[in-house]
């Protein structure tokens, strides 16, 4: 893979010298890399010649966030300049321009720059109402995914498709790469664990782009009543599954480095435990720790309140002891085709009060099953755990083949 150049805000670079003293705010538009692999790919959004004719003379709604850019500018600003009649915007978790903290509820507003009404899909509702869909002829969906079941933009895509199907509105998905699509892994979500971080019965890593996943939602009849929305996918050019790809823009405030994006499928499960994943520092999802592990690990960090990233992080203002994974070789994930379960087993073994280690409901929703938590408690080996994921995981991999758009 071509060496990446990380262009993080200067406040983040300075904070890296002392992880215990961090007060910088987040930058939701952080540029992560100028990797040549980014330049060689033409996203769906960049190919305006293919979808502008589909928008001509129509009332257009955009379901986008800060990652929806066309040559460095937010797509809404570009499309309006090109004469597209944008009448509404729909924003997911973190908001339309990606500035809200993780989990923060967001209200409806008017976009300051364009005057377009913005409807929040991460406040009082996840799905556009019939009233919200009035006056719309076509919906454009364009967000950067990271390829995991519990990333909430996946559920937002489902509810956008559901609203489009119910209100006879055409949906156009402008496709973007999946940085974690080099492998498919994890337990398939059980029926009793459906939630906003687990809408469908898929594994932790699905190995699809949003365009491909939208086809799967339609094709597998996952919308209520097996309805189908009228779907058009603007495919990427010069893209294929498994190719190295460094995201040009941080997809959300707490995935602010390429390292965090590649570690996220393995580390997000810790959100259902007492172990901090580094929220409240400038490098979340690259470090792990807990105050009770002093003496067992040498590395330490202190989470603090960081507006726009994590207002009240776990173990705020307390020294946490654990692992520093900022230089971990993440290429091992794609080469082995596996998420890392060793860290979860290790921290459970090291934590003194095992009865308090898991926040059961949260962990089970993220894992998509109660089995994984019970297997960790029972001391099952990784091979035993992985065997329990079959045959569902194999069946999903086979089903996935029908929806792949890129060789």
N, C-alpha and C positions, 0 to 999 in steps of 0.2 A: 504493500500500500504506500502511496506517495506520502511523504512526511507532511503532517498537518501543521499549520501555523495558527495558534490560538490568539485571537485578538479580543481578550476580555477587557472590560472597563478598568482603568488604572486603579480605582479603589479596590477592585477584587485582587489585582496583582499585588498591591501593597499588603492587603490583609493576609495573603498566603504566607507571609513571613512569620506571623504569630496567630495561630488559629484560636487562641484563647481571648483575643482582643479584637472583636469585629463589630463594627457599627454601621458599615456601609449599607445603603439601600440597594434594592435589586434593579437590574436593567433588563426589562422584558424583551428588548430588541437586541440583546447582546449578539454580536457576530462571533460565531464559534470557529470558523475556519475559512481559509481561501483555498482549500484543497482543490486541485485541478479536476478531481472526479465530480465536483459540484458543477463546474463550468461545462463539462462535457454533456451533462444531462439537461434536456429541455423539459421542464415540468409542463403539466397541462396548462397551468395559468399563463406561462410564457407564450404559448401558441395561440395568440389572440385571433389569428386568421381562421382558426378552426371553430371557434365558438362565438365570435362577434356576430356572424350572420344568424346564429340561433337566438340572439338577444335583440336583434334589430326590431324596433317597433313594439317591444314588449315591456311590461312592468316587471322589473327584476328585483328580487330579494337576494341578499348575500348572507350566507352562513360562513363566516370567516373569523380569523383572529390575527394577531400580530405576525404570524408566520406566512400569511397569505400575501406574498409579495410578487410583483412583476418587475424584474430588473431593479430591485432594491427599494421599490416604493409599494406601499399598501395597495392591494389590487383595487379596492373601492375608489381610491383617489385616481388611479390610472384609468379605470373603466368609465368613471364619470367624465374625465377629461376626453375620453374617446367617444363620448356622446351616448353612453348607455344610460337608460332611465332607471337608476337605482332608487327604489321607493322605500325599502326597509332593510335593516340589518339584524341578524340574529347572532348573539354572542354566547359562547360556551363558558365552561369554568375558566377563570382568570380574566374573562371579559373580552369585548370585541377587539380591543387593542392590546390585550394581554398584560394588563398592569395589576390585576388583583391577586391577593395572596391565595395559596392553596386552600380550598374549602370555603373561601369567603363568599357569602351570598351577595348577589349583584342585582341591582334594580334596573328597570327600564330607564333609558335616557335618550338624549339627542346628541348625535356626534358633533362635537365642537367644530371640527374642521369643515364638514360637508353639510350639516343641518339635517342629515338623514336620521329618521327615528330608529333607535336601537332597542331591540327586545331581548331581554335576558332569558337564557335557557339554563341558568344556574342561580336561581333565586327562589321564586315562589312556584316555579314549574320547570320541567325538563323538556316539555313538548309544546310546540306552537299551538295555540287555540284556533278554533275556526275563525274567530274575529281577527287574530293575528294574520291569518292567511288570506284575508279579504284583500282584493286589489292587487294580487300577485299572479302573474302569468307563468313565471319560471323562477326556480330557486337555484342558485349556484352555491355549491358546497366546496370549500377549499381550505383545508387545515393540514398542518403537519402532524402525522401520527408518529408514534415510536414503536408500534407493533405488538403491544401487550394488551391482554384482555381488560386489565383494570385501569387503563388510561381512559379517562371519561369521555374524550372526544368520540370514541367508538360508539358509546351509548347515544351521544348527541346525533351522530349520523343516523342511527336507527330511528330516533324520534322525528328527525327531519323527514326521513323517508315515509314514516307512518303518516305524518301530517300531509305530505304531498300526495300520497295515495288517497287519503280520505277527501281531499279538496281538489282533486284533479289538476294538480300543479306539476309541471314537468320539473325533473331534477337533473342538473348537470353537475357531475363531479369532476373537478379539475385535479388530476392525479398527481401525487408526489411520492418520492421514495420512502420506503420503510427501512430505517437504519439497522433494525434488528431482524431482517428477513432472511438471514443466512441459515436459520435453523427454526424448527418447530418443536416445542417441548413444554412439559408441565402437565399437571392433572387437568382433565376436562371438567368443566364446571358441572356440579351435580344440580339436579332440578330444584332442590330445596335451598339453593344458595343464589338464586337470581337476585340481582341488585343493580344499582347504577354503576358499580365497578365490576359487574359480571352479568351483562344483559343476556348473553347467549351461551350455549353449551359448547364452548371451545376451550382449547388449552391456554396456558398463560401466554405463550408465544404462538401467534397464528400464521406468521409468515406470508402475509398478504399486504398489498397496498389498500388504501381506502377505496379506490375504484374497484379493485377485485373484491373487497369485502362487501361493498354495496351490491355487487352481482350475486354474492353468496346469500345475502339477506333476502333478495328477491327470489333467487333460485330455490332456496331451501324452504321458502314459505314461512319465514320468521315474523312477518308482519301479521297483525291480528286478522283472523279469517283467511290467512294465506293470501292476503292482498298483495298486489305488486304495484310499485310506483313506476311511472314512465321515466326510465333512466337512460342517460347518455353519459359515457365516460370519455373524457378527453385524455387519451393515453400520453405517457411520456415518450420522449425520443432518447435513444442511446442509453437505455436503462435495462438491466436484467437482474434477476434475483441473485442475491449473494455477493454482488459487487461491493467493494468498499465504498462507503458514502458517509461523509462527514456533514452533518446538518449545517447550513449556512447561518441559521438563526435559532436561538434557544426556543424550543417548543413550549416551554412554560418556565416560570421563575425559578423553580427548584431543580430543573434539568438544564443547568447553565454551562455545562461542558460536555464534550463528546464522551469523555470517560463516564460521566454520570448517566448518560443515555444508554451506554452499553452495559453498565452495571445494574441499571434500574430493574430489569426483569428478575434478577436474583435478590436485590436488596429491598424491593418494595414490600416483600412479605414481612420484613422487620417492623413495618408500621403497625402490625398486629401483635407486637411484643413490647417489652419494656426497654428494648435497645434503641437508642437514637441512631438515625441514619444521617445525622449531620444537618438536619433542619436547624436553622438558627446560626449557621455558619455560611461562608461563601462557597463551600463545596459540598452541598448536600448530595446524598446518594453516592458518595465516594469514601465515606468514613463511617465507622460503627463504634458505639460505646455506651457505657452506663456508669453512673457514679459508684455502684456497688462492686465494680470490677477493679477497683484500685488494688494494686499489688499483683494482679494477674496479667496486666498488660502495661507496657511502658508508654505507648502512645496515648496522648490525651488531647481533649479539646473542650471548649466551654460554649454551649449554645447561648445566644443572646437574641433579643427581639430585633428582627430586621423587617421594617415596613416593606410591603410588596412581595416578601418572600415567606416569612413565617413570623407572625406577630407574637404568638405564645408557643414557642417550640417545646417539645418534651425536654425535661431536665434543664429548663432555662436557668442560666447563671450558675450552673453546677458543673464541676469538672467531671467529664466522662472519660472512661478508659476503655480502649479497645484496639481496633485495627485501622490502619491507614491504607486505603486501596487506591490512592490517587495514581500510583505507578503500576498497578496490577496489569498484567498482560491480558487485555480483554479479547485478543484474537482467539483465545482458547475456547470461548463460547461457541463460535461458529465452527471451529475446527473439530470440536467434540460433539457439537449438536446438543449441548446440555447447559441448563442453568446450574448455578452452584448451590448445592444443598449443604456442603461441608460447613459453611459459616453458620448456618442456622443450627446445625447439630452442635457445633463447637460452643456457641454462645449459650445455648441451653445447658450444656454440660458445665460451663464455667459459672453460670449465675447461681448465687447461693440459695435464693428462695424460689425453687422451681415451681411452686404452686402459684406464684404471681407472675411468672415469665410471660405467659400468653394472655392477651386480651382476646378471649376466645371468639366472640362474635365478629370482631374486626378481622382477626386472622383468617377465620373460616371463609369470610366473604372474599378476601383477597386470594386465598388459595383456591376457592371455588369448591371446597369440600371440607368436611370435618376430619377426614381420614389422615391428612398430612400432619395435623397437630397431634393427633393420637399416636401416630407412628413415631414422631419425634420423642414424645413422652415415653413411649415403650422402648426406645433405644433401637428401633429397626435400622438395618443397614441401608445405604443408599440404593444398592441393588434391589433389596426387598421393596423399598418405596417405589422405585421406578417400575418394577414388575406390576405393581398395583394400578399403574396408570393405563395399562393395556387391558382389553383391546381397544378402549375408547380412543386413545391417542393415535393408534394405527388407523382406525376408521376415519378419524378426522383428516389425517394426512392424505388418505385416498380420496376423500370427498373434496379436499382443497384443490386437487389437480384439475377439476372441472372448471374452476374459476380463475386460474392463472392466466394473465394477459401478457406476461413477459417471460420469455424463455430463460 
